[in-house]
Amino acid sequence: MEILWVLMALVMLGFVLLPLLRRRRGMIEQVPPGHPDAADPANYGFAPTEELDIRMPGPDHDLLDVLDLVQRTQDYRAAQQLLAGTEAAGELRWQRVQAFAGAASLELRQRPGGVGQPPGGQWLRVWRAEAPKDAGGAAVHAEFLVQQAWRTATPGTDEFRIIMEEARSACGDAALLAPGDPVAYIVELSVARRLGYQRAEFEQLWLKILDRAPAHMGAHLAALHYWCEKWHGSRELAYSFAEAAAARAPRGSLLAAMPLFAVFEHLPEVNLVSSFYQSEVVTRAIHGALHAVHSARPDDPMLAHVRHLLVFFLVRAERWSEAMNQLIHIDGHVGALPWTLSPDPAAEFAVYRALAVAGYEANGGSPASLPH
């Protein structure tokens, strides 16, 4: 009987997704008026798929301007100044450190260098050489090494471990340069997960972060991975960690959305039945995240992360109107879970967006009825 339900779900999903996927590939030229596939995201002012920015979950114009300048001139000083002026214990500093490290790592991957050709990301090497005591540069270098381990080595190999051990040392150096800054310790959370820190050692690291930034959402998301079933914990431990964070969340904090991230990390690999996404556990996590979004500051740097994950769950739960209410805030940027897990984040986001629009209009919605 269970096999029958799975087969039926596959057929139903095919009816929903096939027209959308075929339309994206240019295989359908005309759609009858009123058909769900006639719903056009452009009618809502949504960006074309090819214009979706996969680098960040939401806009950070200062960061984009500086990244463009640094990559064009290969001069690190604008990045140094931006990080120096970014609040040490805030979410934005962590996101910008990740962005600079990711940019340098991708440059190196695209331009590994050779005879007479300098490697990409040379500006980060110069930054570390010319300003070895700069805390921002040290933190970016540590995160760069973590990203390099994944891009250039296979987990479990000696090469991978060597790069991760180097990253661990770099985290220690960065922490010494900025004793009150949690970023170096947040970077080390990734090292801890990948090197398999014992729980006592991991918890000591976590306490250092809580001492500096107890409500740091980015740090909690990084720590959650350690407690997940696929790493060094279990579903129960991950849920417990997320629920404890939500319970102690200060007013206006997005930590109330942590259970939704824990649910996402433990989704079954194959589940095409909408009732799962309407279950009590998932519904409770969605409501917690919605409450967090409604209570958060509009300029909270982590707000877009929560909205992106909500779109995923709300579409799966067929809560079309609520999904649309999130989309109007985040459309244009797709550099967040769950889209970044796809080889083509923009295309993955576009499919969910199209489903939300079609479901919204099939239930009487229109551009005029959507609040902005």
Disulfide bonds with the S-S distance in Angstrom:
none
